[in-house]
């Protein structure tokens, strides 16, 4: 796990939105989403619940 991926995870968790996290990090939302999906694959479980209004941490995401 790289520091950038953890920074992306932290921003998405804090802001509740991949788009808003991407804006805060000055990167494309597709890049943030790709890294979050990669992290979820690495840990073997979803870390965020995808909602119409954004994202919310799962129990596993809260542990990370």
C-alpha positions, 0 to 999 in steps of 0.5 A: 500500500502506497502513501498516495493510496492511503491519502486518497482513502482518507480524503474520500472517507472524510469528504464522503465523495470520490469527486470531492476528494479528487478536487481536493487532491487536484487529480482526476476522479477516475484516478481516485476511483481506480486506486480505491478499487485497487485498494479494495481488491488488495484487502479483499473487501469493499471499504466504501458503500456506494450511494447516490449521494456519495460514499460511506465507509463500510465496517471494514473501511472504518477499521482501516 
